[in-house]
């Protein structure tokens, strides 16, 4: 299950990182992402609407890979899974959350930025780790350096990834997929500009296709 999820996320190349303040926006947003060519999303647990949004998106588009991001507690893991989340993402490496997800056989992507954190992930058999915040910690060059001794690990950089540097990230064979917010900005969601979200999503999907085929 974990390997399959890694492959599916890598096939999309970009994972929209979504902050939803109102669950009513969940379904039209999911529609825009799916029609734009990225049938996946990391819905962050930063808002009260996150849980219900995951439930709505998962029900409306069962083929969509909907995960929960910014997961900070095992209680949030349970809530996310009950809502239909297919994977869990945390900003840092929390052994309790990682081990809890592994026990439940749920794909988990913890944040790593140091060799020590990557080593903890390798010890647990994780093949893909989140790299956050990516740009602030050196971007592609740091990822290449981290991957040198840990040849079995790939990364999912998030934080500062955008349309301008996406090609650089995707060109690195140590990157499974990139997390990004530029196609799902808060003001666009709030103002209901879902056609614009679909257009920007399609641009990202096209770049993935150009680079990875």
ABEGO torsion letter per residue (X at the ends): XAAAAAAAAAAAGBBBBBBBABAAAAAAAAAAAAAAGBBBBBBBAABAAAAAAAAAAAAABAABBBBBBGBABAAAAAAAAAAGBABBBBABBBAAAAAAAAAAGBBBBBBBABAAAAAAAAAAGBABBBBOBAAAAGEAAAAAAAAAABAABBBBBBGGBBAAAAAAAAABAABABBBBAAAABAAAAAAGBAAAAAAAAAAAAAAAAAAAX
